[in-house]
Amino acid sequence: MTTTARTHQPEFLSGDEFSIPTYGVLAQDGSLYEGADEPDLDKAKALRIYHSMIVTRVLDERMLAAQRQGRLSFYMQCTGEEAAVIGSAAALDDDDMIMAQYREQGALAYRGFTFDEFMNQLFGNEMDYGKGRQMPIHYGSRKLHYMTISSPLATQIPQATGYAYGQKLAGEGLCTIVYFGEGAASEGDFHAALNMAAVHEAPVIFFCRNNGYAISTPSVEQFAADGVAPRAFGYRMHVIRVDGNDILAVYRATQRARELAVKDNKPVLIEAMTYRLAAHSSSDDPSGYRSRKEEEVWRDKDPIRRMRSWLEHKGWWDDDQEKSLQERLRAEVLETMKRAEKRPPPPLDSLVTDVYADVTPALQRQLDQLKWHIRRHPEAYPRGARSLDPVLASADNTDDQGGE
């Protein structure tokens, strides 16, 4: 049903009538913009947020290096987008559901995911919650209400609408936040999800990280409109555009979005304007589609540097604390990585569990054939061969310990 006024001459609208400003609170030097209100953020929570940002940056730097050394098959960094991810996660209730795309490890770090848990997933060892069935960075945590990441682009967006509608029916005052890039917003799933959420008034926050590029395709080649935010008008949805490198603006905008979602059952679209300082993934080389000069402009807008300046203005942080935290986290990352590398892979038998109460004869035959093949070609499957032969695995562990 439409509610427009009548006209008797053909008049066309282009969308230029709508101009969405970018909400900002914190300048790059750590001071507040004139007229901006500082959100209610106490020292303990502010330091928890900052700690999570540093954890994410340190983890990303070390694990990309590990991938380059051949110790890890694949990795994706959050570098440059820490404020958008962690600032929004911090504004939620810890029981709210998070549905991530693949660059939101900072949200997990904020909720308490440990280095050991990150490493177990990255190396797919026996302690990986996903039992080694996913490629690296596909994290998930039931206890932290973080849905396991799925590789296909944008599938999490309509799933978030459905999950949020279930939360509405449950009446427990919770919501779902779903993260995606501006490239994923070009998928049909994005539009289906927003329409369904608006019609059914689902308590869901659609958080778009507009980081400038869909892999190598710049935003200007993805859409002719003024970013992603104006699309909300097509679904009569609340929307805000925010400086994604401004931790205070992201935090306050998401706080308000959560109030709308939970109290009024109104879905909200947030477009966070940020920049992917790293490559799309460890398989990407951004020098082929953007300049060093462009990158340097955004390095000067580093969200971690901006928050640190604010903390120092407040008297909550100093150089000694920064040095101590960096050294401690770097040592912890290296230590946990070594532990994770030494752990054996999940048992081969786990390949055929978790679907049927009892393994079917067909699956058992396939498993037996797989074991036979691995034993016949142990040099091609060293980890699999060790998992089948306890004697070899024991010898390997002894050698590893002696090498330390």
ZAMARGU-4260 file (C-alpha; in steps of 0.2 Angstrom, whole numbers, plus 5000, padded with zeros to 4 digits):
<rodrens>
0) 5000/5000/5000 | 5007/5017/4995 | 5003/5034/5004 | 5008/5046/4991 | 4999/5062/4986
5) 4992/5064/4969 | 5000/5074/4955 | 4993/5078/4938 | 5010/5081/4929 | 5024/5069/4926
10) 5037/5072/4939 | 5052/5061/4941 | 5063/5059/4956 | 5081/5054/4955 | 5085/5052/4974
15) 5096/5067/4975 | 5083/5074/4986 | 5090/5063/5000 | 5106/5068/5008 | 5112/5057/5022
20) 5126/5065/5033 | 5140/5056/5041 | 5138/5055/5060 | 5155/5059/5070 | 5160/5062/5087
25) 5179/5060/5089 | 5192/5070/5078 | 5208/5061/5074 | 5218/5070/5087 | 5207/5063/5101
30) 5196/5078/5104 | 5177/5080/5102 | 5170/5089/5087 | 5161/5105/5092 | 5143/5101/5096
35) 5146/5082/5098 | 5141/5073/5114 | 5152/5060/5121 | 5143/5044/5124 | 5141/5036/5142
40) 5157/5025/5141 | 5166/5022/5158 | 5184/5019/5159 | 5183/5000/5162 | 5173/4997/5146
45) 5183/5010/5136 | 5199/5000/5140 | 5190/4983/5136 | 5186/4990/5119 | 5204/4997/5116
50) 5212/4980/5122 | 5201/4971/5110 | 5206/4982/5096 | 5225/4979/5100 | 5222/4960/5101
55) 5214/4960/5084 | 5228/4971/5076 | 5242/4960/5084 | 5233/4944/5079 | 5231/4949/5061
60) 5249/4955/5059 | 5256/4938/5067 | 5244/4927/5057 | 5247/4935/5040 | 5265/4933/5043
65) 5262/4914/5048 | 5253/4912/5031 | 5267/4920/5022 | 5279/4907/5030 | 5268/4893/5024
70) 5262/4888/5042 | 5244/4893/5038 | 5234/4891/5021 | 5224/4907/5022 | 5220/4923/5032
75) 5209/4939/5031 | 5213/4954/5042 | 5202/4967/5050 | 5216/4981/5049 | 5208/4998/5048
80) 5191/4992/5052 | 5193/4988/5071 | 5182/5003/5077 | 5168/4998/5066 | 5167/4980/5071
85) 5172/4982/5090 | 5163/4998/5093 | 5147/4991/5087 | 5149/4974/5096 | 5153/4984/5112
90) 5136/4992/5111 | 5126/4976/5111 | 5120/4965/5125 | 5132/4950/5127 | 5118/4938/5123
95) 5113/4947/5107 | 5117/4936/5091 | 5131/4941/5080 | 5131/4935/5062 | 5148/4940/5054
100) 5154/4940/5036 | 5172/4935/5038 | 5182/4951/5044 | 5174/4953/5062 | 5186/4943/5073
105) 5187/4959/5084 | 5169/4956/5089 | 5174/4939/5095 | 5189/4946/5104 | 5178/4958/5113
110) 5167/4945/5119 | 5181/4935/5126 | 5187/4922/5112 | 5204/4918/5117 | 5220/4916/5107
115) 5219/4898/5110 | 5202/4897/5102 | 5207/4908/5087 | 5222/4897/5084 | 5213/4880/5086
120) 5201/4886/5072 | 5215/4893/5061 | 5225/4877/5061 | 5210/4865/5061 | 5216/4854/5075
125) 5207/4842/5087 | 5201/4857/5098 | 5193/4867/5084 | 5175/4869/5088 | 5172/4866/5069
130) 5182/4849/5069 | 5193/4856/5055 | 5179/4856/5043 | 5181/4875/5039 | 5194/4885/5031
135) 5204/4897/5042 | 5195/4912/5049 | 5178/4904/5049 | 5175/4906/5067 | 5160/4902/5078
140) 5155/4901/5096 | 5139/4895/5103 | 5143/4902/5121 | 5147/4919/5114 | 5132/4920/5103
145) 5143/4921/5087 | 5136/4911/5072 | 5148/4901/5063 | 5154/4910/5047 | 5149/4904/5030
150) 5159/4907/5015 | 5145/4911/5002 | 5143/4930/5001 | 5128/4938/5010 | 5119/4922/5015
155) 5120/4928/5033 | 5109/4943/5030 | 5092/4935/5027 | 5097/4922/5040 | 5099/4937/5053
160) 5082/4943/5049 | 5074/4926/5052 | 5084/4924/5068 | 5079/4941/5074 | 5061/4937/5071
165) 5063/4922/5082 | 5070/4933/5095 | 5055/4944/5094 | 5043/4930/5096 | 5053/4924/5111
170) 5051/4941/5119 | 5068/4941/5129 | 5073/4958/5124 | 5087/4953/5112 | 5092/4957/5094
175) 5104/4952/5080 | 5117/4961/5072 | 5123/4956/5055 | 5139/4962/5047 | 5143/4963/5028
180) 5153/4974/5016 | 5146/4986/5003 | 5150/4973/4990 | 5138/4960/4998 | 5125/4974/4998
185) 5124/4971/4979 | 5118/4953/4982 | 5099/4949/4981 | 5100/4942/4998 | 5103/4960/5005
190) 5087/4966/4998 | 5076/4951/5002 | 5083/4952/5020 | 5079/4971/5022 | 5061/4969/5015
195) 5057/4955/5026 | 5064/4963/5041 | 5054/4979/5038 | 5038/4970/5034 | 5039/4959/5050
200) 5047/4972/5061 | 5061/4961/5066 | 5074/4967/5079 | 5089/4966/5068 | 5104/4978/5064
205) 5111/4978/5047 | 5129/4984/5049 | 5137/4988/5032 | 5156/4990/5033 | 5158/5001/5018
210) 5177/4999/5016 | 5179/5006/4999 | 5182/4990/4989 | 5173/4974/4985 | 5189/4964/4983
215) 5196/4975/4969 | 5181/4984/4963 | 5180/5001/4970 | 5163/5008/4977 | 5161/5020/4963
220) 5160/5006/4951 | 5148/4996/4962 | 5133/5008/4962 | 5128/5025/4956 | 5118/5030/4972
225) 5126/5039/4987 | 5132/5023/4995 | 5122/5010/5003 | 5112/5020/5016 | 5099/5027/5005
230) 5092/5010/5001 | 5084/5010/5018 | 5071/5022/5012 | 5065/5009/4999 | 5060/4998/5014
235) 5054/5012/5026 | 5068/5008/5037 | 5078/5018/5050 | 5096/5022/5044 | 5111/5031/5049
240) 5128/5034/5041 | 5143/5035/5053 | 5162/5038/5053 | 5167/5020/5054 | 5184/5025/5061
245) 5177/5035/5075 | 5174/5022/5090 | 5163/5034/5099 | 5151/5038/5085 | 5150/5019/5080
250) 5147/5014/5098 | 5133/5028/5101 | 5125/5024/5084 | 5124/5006/5088 | 5117/5009/5105
255) 5103/5019/5098 | 5100/5006/5084 | 5098/4993/5097 | 5086/5003/5107 | 5075/5005/5091
260) 5077/4986/5087 | 5073/4979/5104 | 5061/4992/5111 | 5051/4997/5095 | 5054/4981/5084
265) 5062/4992/5071 | 5076/4985/5060 | 5090/4998/5057 | 5103/5000/5043 | 5120/5007/5048
270) 5133/5011/5035 | 5150/5013/5043 | 5162/5023/5031 | 5179/5015/5034 | 5194/5008/5024
275) 5202/4991/5022 | 5220/4995/5025 | 5225/4977/5022 | 5223/4967/5007 | 5206/4958/5004
280) 5214/4942/5009 | 5231/4934/5010 | 5228/4929/4992 | 5226/4947/4986 | 5238/4961/4980
285) 5230/4978/4982 | 5244/4987/4973 | 5235/4981/4957 | 5220/4992/4960 | 5224/5006/4972
290) 5239/5018/4975 | 5251/5019/4990 | 5246/5037/4991 | 5228/5033/4994 | 5232/5020/5007
295) 5243/5033/5017 | 5229/5045/5017 | 5219/5032/5027 | 5233/5026/5038 | 5233/5044/5045
300) 5215/5040/5050 | 5219/5024/5059 | 5205/5020/5071 | 5216/5013/5085 | 5227/5029/5085
305) 5212/5039/5086 | 5205/5030/5101 | 5222/5030/5110 | 5223/5049/5108 | 5206/5050/5116
310) 5211/5038/5130 | 5226/5049/5133 | 5216/5065/5134 | 5205/5056/5147 | 5221/5051/5157
315) 5216/5033/5155 | 5231/5027/5145 | 5250/5031/5143 | 5265/5025/5133 | 5271/5013/5146
320) 5254/5004/5146 | 5254/5003/5127 | 5272/4996/5127 | 5267/4983/5140 | 5251/4978/5132
325) 5259/4976/5115 | 5274/4965/5121 | 5262/4954/5131 | 5250/4951/5117 | 5264/4948/5104
330) 5272/4935/5116 | 5255/4927/5119 | 5251/4925/5101 | 5267/4916/5097 | 5265/4905/5112
335) 5247/4900/5108 | 5252/4897/5089 | 5265/4885/5094 | 5253/4875/5105 | 5240/4875/5091
340) 5252/4869/5078 | 5257/4854/5088 | 5240/4848/5092 | 5234/4834/5081 | 5220/4835/5068
345) 5202/4830/5073 | 5200/4811/5072 | 5196/4805/5055 | 5181/4796/5061 | 5173/4813/5065
350) 5171/4816/5047 | 5156/4804/5047 | 5148/4809/5064 | 5136/4823/5068 | 5123/4819/5055
355) 5116/4802/5059 | 5114/4794/5076 | 5123/4779/5069 | 5135/4779/5055 | 5127/4772/5039
360) 5135/4757/5030 | 5138/4768/5015 | 5148/4781/5025 | 5157/4768/5035 | 5163/4760/5018
365) 5169/4777/5012 | 5178/4780/5028 | 5187/4763/5027 | 5192/4767/5009 | 5199/4784/5015
370) 5209/4776/5029 | 5216/4763/5017 | 5221/4777/5004 | 5230/4788/5018 | 5240/4773/5024
375) 5245/4769/5006 | 5251/4787/5003 | 5256/4793/5020 | 5268/4806/5012 | 5254/4815/5004
380) 5244/4816/5020 | 5256/4817/5034 | 5244/4824/5047 | 5231/4811/5042 | 5244/4797/5043
385) 5249/4802/5060 | 5231/4803/5067 | 5229/4785/5061 | 5245/4779/5069 | 5247/4783/5087
390) 5265/4777/5087 | 5270/4790/5074 | 5260/4804/5083 | 5269/4800/5099 | 5286/4801/5091
395) 5282/4818/5083 | 5276/4825/5099 | 5292/4819/5107 | 5303/4827/5094 | 5293/4843/5095
400) 5296/4844/5114 | 5314/4841/5111 | 5315/4855/5098 | 5309/4868/5111
</rodrens>
